[in-house]
Amino acid sequence: MTIPNDPTRQRPAAERLASVTAHLARSPSTSSATSSRGEPTPLSNLKAALAALSAILPPDQLSFDLTTRTAHASTFGSFLPPSPASVVVHALSTQDVVSVVNIATHHGIVIIPTGGRTSLEGQHMPTCCNPPEEDKWGGARRAANAKVELLKVERPTIHLSLSRMNRVLKVYEEDFQAIVEPGVGWQSLNQHLAERGSKLFYPIDPAPGAEFGGMVGVGGSGTNTGRLTASPTSAGRRNLTSRLGTVGYGTMRAEWITSLEVVLMDGSVIRTKGTNRARKSSTGWDTARLFLGSEGTLGIITQLTVRLAPVLPLKVALTSFPTVSSAVHTSTSILRRGLSPTSLELLDGTSIRGLNLANLLPGEEKLRERPTVLMRFSGANEEAMGKVLEEVRGIVRENGGEDLRVAIDEEENDVLWKARKYWSQQLLVGEGCRTLITDVCVPLSRLAEFVDRSDTFVGQSGLLAPIVAHIGDGNVHRAILFKGDPKSIAPPPEVEELAKKLALLAIELEGTCAGEHGIGLTKRGYLKRELGEGTLDLMRRIKSELDPLNLLNPGKILFEEGGEVWK
């Protein structure tokens, strides 16, 4: 489904930019919309683009209804109201994506790729199309006298949904690999592997419902990393329930993605490793890493080769400590002794209070409201894990922790781990609670200092901000809880100020403002301080080369020209 006589296909960036600029200049200005570089974008260009899409795609791949467009313009992680695009295109193939790219490029239309839409920093929000006058959160402007809180899209935009590209194309058991489309979720891949009787699984889980295209785009790791247990069900399938943290398996930026197929904005399709599926390679640049964490700003991923891991038995244990420092010291001692936990998670006393209010443990059991570490270990057999857990008991005692509680079976494994829920924290505030989840990461040696100093900030703010931390890799989430107007497009000033202090503290302690949730709209202002102007300039040059018209998810990660608001 190529576009006949497309004047922009496969041409150098400079020529494409000149061609589209000339095309826009020739078109009559009949709308107040703006092009990617700020020039007027005539309404006729949008109409022409929609007509071209309708000519090559069937009606069920084009959504013009407000309900669907609003759903694709909404996200849990942003306080901005939905900003619906002009159309949602549901791609079914790489060729569909190429066709959309060529039409959008020719007519100067913005493309925002979407998938599972589980991102937390506004990555797929089309606020690029609503230039802010006074809004450092990324560009929302409330529609005057609007009964429904929707934003007018001032730059014609296509939401390109990849969720229907959801096939597991091939599994190579002996190579520990699978080839998947971007709309496949980590959960659905693991279900597919279980149903075919495979002893392999994909171990990274950014969020329930997350799909591989977005997982690579954010380059995250999630609150836990995917893990399977093998408990039979009535259908004879395995329950895909337990999960583990990044201590044992790393993040999406490790070698769990071995190759990508990517559509570039000139309509070309590249495979970052060609036909190479070798387990290791030193051939040229690792270009797949260019797109990891790019948040859909450099190219559109249409196929992935992913690495798989073997399924192993699992044990969950927990214990509590008098201080966060003793909990951190215990965790680092476990790591230094090579005991290889697959996950180490910290809940502070405030989080435990929320857990107790939710009655998540059997028999309404209550935990002591003090820093608590949940651990998971895997091994070849029960005997091996038993020896490891005995050594862990000794480390816990040395650091003043309570006696280690170990799950007696798989059912208790799941009960203990599932008790660690973010939503239970909202019970601390009650009905009308809103949450801003922060996402910083610091070196393990600075983790206790970060928690202590951030406790001071929280106390000064008068807010509640319980901790759920991936203590094994220094990633701390403080969930800032507050009551506010659900229609507000920004958090209260004290909430925003606390989030800012936490991000800047992490950077001061040689850490990052974004451990796993990415940058999107909300973290752009910290990049100059964290990465430096030289690195930002390189990122801008790469963006300009791969997307010279600035049509691909503009305004994410990097501010658009002239829009910088540095923290």
Salt bridges, closest charged atoms under 4 A:
GLU15 OE1 - ARG11 NE 3.63
GLU121 OE2 - HIS517 ND1 3.96
GLU121 OE2 - LYS523 NZ 3.58
GLU133 OE2 - ARG141 NH1 3.55
GLU149 OE1 - ARG142 NH1 3.38
GLU154 OE2 - ARG141 NH2 2.00
GLU173 OE2 - ARG196 NE 3.56
ASP175 OD2 - ARG277 NH1 3.07
GLU181 OE2 - ARG167 NH2 2.80
GLU195 OE2 - ARG237 NH1 3.17
ASP205 OD2 - ARG243 NH1 2.98
GLU261 OE1 - ARG271 NH1 3.41
ASP286 OD2 - ARG289 NE 3.83
GLU345 OE1 - ARG420 NH2 2.67
GLU345 OE1 - HIS470 ND1 2.82
GLU365 OE2 - ARG405 NH1 2.37
GLU369 OE1 - ARG353 NE 3.83
GLU383 OE2 - LYS387 NZ 3.94
GLU390 OE2 - ARG393 NE 3.07
GLU398 OE1 - ARG337 NH2 3.16
GLU402 OE2 - ARG368 NH1 2.83
GLU402 OE2 - ARG370 NH2 3.92
ASP403 OD1 - ARG393 NH1 3.58
GLU412 OE2 - ARG405 NH2 3.04
ASP439 OD1 - HIS477 ND1 3.67
ASP439 OD2 - HIS517 ND1 3.85
GLU449 OE1 - ARG446 NE 3.13
GLU449 OE2 - ARG453 NH1 3.18
ASP455 OD1 - ARG478 NH2 2.99
GLU496 OE2 - LYS136 NZ 3.65
GLU508 OE2 - ARG453 NH2 3.07
GLU510 OE1 - ARG446 NH1 2.96
GLU516 OE2 - HIS470 NE2 3.11
GLU516 OE2 - HIS477 NE2 2.75
GLU516 OE2 - HIS517 NE2 3.87
GLU533 OE2 - ARG540 NH1 2.84
ASP537 OD2 - ARG541 NE 3.30
ASP547 OD2 - LYS543 NZ 2.74
GLU560 OE1 - ARG155 NH1 3.28
